[in-house]
Each structure stands twice: as C-alpha cells, then as structure tokens.
C-alpha cells in the first residue's frame, strides 16, 4: 500500500515538474520578445483593473444581489433578459479592440526604449490592458449572473453540470432551486 502511494506521488511530482518546466520555457521565450515589459505590466495591472471594473459593473447594472446569499427577486429576473444581451454585446465589443491593441503592441513593440514606435506600442498596450480588463470583468459577471439566475446557463456550464450529474447521480450538480411562491405573488 505504501509503495502505491509513493508511486502516485512520484507521478504527480513528474507532472508538476513537466508543467513547471513548460511554464518556465514559455516565460524564457516571452522574455526575449521586445513586448515583454508591456506583458509584465499587464500581468500586474490587469487583475487590479479587472477587480475594480467588476465591482463597477455590478453596481452600474444593479446586480448587487449576487453578493448576498439570496435568490434573485422578480424585478432582477425581468431585467436580466435585457442585461444579458447588453453584457454579451459588451464582451464582443471589447474583445475586438483588445486583440487589435495587443497585436499592434507586438508589431510596434512597447519596449523599454524611448522612441516613437515604443511610445505608440505602450499606448497600444495601455488600450489592450483596459479593454482586456473590461472583457475579463464582463465575462466573469456574465457567468456569475447567469448562474445566479439559472444554474444551467450559460450553455457550457449547463452541459458540464449535466455531465457531472450523469457521472455521479448527485442531483445537486443540476443546481435547480424552487422559487418561493410568496415572492412571485407580489409581481
């Protein structure tokens, strides 16, 4: 029994070692690119900008009920139909300039040199960082709000939940909740 545990631990260590080596090789390759300072800056700033933008989006679109441990009330559910479409459009609308800005930052490298091409590259990477943070925060809000209103949406999550249910026969994976009829009567 002890040898089996040791063999499993060795396999896990080898897998983590391989993944770590691949990650370090990728970082080494990335550090040879002239756009590397912009990528490092984005790695530091994007999580901060994304968290701030996520909170602002939940406040702007009146989805603060996500933070409380309650079901959505009917006005929130009625507005979600329109808000979901707007949120999907926001994700698509900001994905295009994000990709274009990062492509421009690679083509006009945002390096540590001070010349016109580098300044334009830094401006492109700034646009890329801002749009990337909006895409990530809007996508996170979309998934979180979709799960709050309907545990089986978006479609990808619903498929994964159904697969987990079929594998385990645990009804909790389906996440179905019964609505309170008292709350529904008011509306």
N, C-alpha and C positions, 0 to 999 in steps of 0.2 A: 504494500500500500504506500509506503514511504517513497519507494522508487518511482511509482507512478506520479506522485505529487512533484517530485524533483524533475522528472521528465517534462511534465506540463509546465513547470516554472521555467525550465530551460527554453522551451518552445516560445513562451511568452516573452522572455528576455531577448531571444533572437528576433522575434517580430518587432518589438520595440526598438531594438538596435538597428534593424533594417530601415524602419520608418524614420528614425533619428538621423541615420546616415543620408537617406534621401533628402530629408529636410535641410540638413547642413550643406549638401551638394547643391541644392536649389538656391540656398542663400548665398553660397560662394559664387555661383553663376550670376545671380542677381546683382551682387556687389561689383561685378565687372562692367555692368551697364552704366552709361552716363546718367540715367534717370534714377539711380539708386538713392540719392539724397531726398528726392521727392517721394519715393516709395516709403522710406523710413519716416519722413514727416507725416505722410498719410497714415501710416500704421500707428502713429502716436495720436494724431488729431482726430481721425475718423471715429473712433469709439466715443470720444468726448462729444463731438458734434452730433453723432447719432443719438446718444442718450438725451441730449438737450432737445433735439428735434423731435424725438419720440414723445417726450413729455408735452412739448408744444402742440404736436398734432392731436394728442388725446384731449387736450384742453380745447383746441380750436373746433374739433369735430364732436365735442360733447360726448366723449366715450370714457369719462372718468369712472363710470360704474365698473369698468374692467378691474380696477384696483380693489374694489370691495369684494367680499366673498358672497355675492348675491347673484341671482338670475337677472337678466335684463328685463326691465319693465316695458310694457307695450309701447310707449312713445319711442323708446330707444330702438325697439324692434322695427317699428314703422319707418323710422328714419334710416335704418341700416340698409335698406334696399337701395336707396339713392346714394348713400355714403359709400357703399361697397363699390359701386360703379365709378364714383369720383376717385376713390382710393386706387382702384386698378388703373385708371387713366393717369393718375399722378405717377405711379410706378413706371408705366410705359413711357410717359412724357420725360421723366428724368433719367431713364436708362440710356436713351439715345445720346443726349449731350454728355453724359458720364463717359460712355465708351469713346465718343469722339474726342473729348478733352484728354483722356488718358492716351489715346493714340497720338494726338498732337504733342503731348508731353514726351512721348517716346521719340517721335520724329524730330522735334525741336527740344533736345534734352534739357531738362531742368537740372543742370549740373551745378556744382559749387563755383563755377566761373562766373565772372561778371561781364557779360556781353549781351547784345540784343537777343540772340537766339535763346540764351539761358533765361533771360527775363521773361520772354514770351512763353518758354517752357514752364517756368514757375507759375505764370498766370494760368496756363492751361491746367497745370496740376492743382492749382487752387480751385478752379472751376470743377475739376474732377473730384476733388475731395468734398466740396459742398454738395455736388449732385449725388455722389456715392453715399454720403451720409443720409440724404433725403430718400434715396432708393431703399437703403437698408432699413431706415426707421419706418417708412411707409409699408414695406413688405412685412416687417415684424408686427406692426399694428394691424395689417390686414389679416395675418394668420391668427393673431391673438383675438381680434374682434370676431373673426369668422368662427373660431372655436367657442367664443363666449355665446354667440347667438345660436349656433348649430354645431354640435360636436362632430358631425360628419362632413363639414365643409372646411376648407376648400376640398376639391375632389381628391387631390393627392393624399391629404390627411385622412379622408374618409376611406380611401382604398387601403391605406396602412392599418387603420382601425379595424376594418373588416377582416383583413388578413390576420391580425393578431387575435381577433375573436375566433376565427376558424381554427387557428393553431392551438388555442388554449381553452376554448369553450367558456371563457370568462366574459360574462355579459357586460362587465364594467368597461371593457375596451370600447364598446359601442357608444358609451357616454350619453345615452338617452336619458333625459330628465323630463318628468311630468310637470306641466305648467300648473300653477296654483289657480283654480277657477275663481277665487275671490278677487285676485288681481285682474283677471281678464274681464270680469263683470263691469268694472268701472269704465272700461274703454269700449 
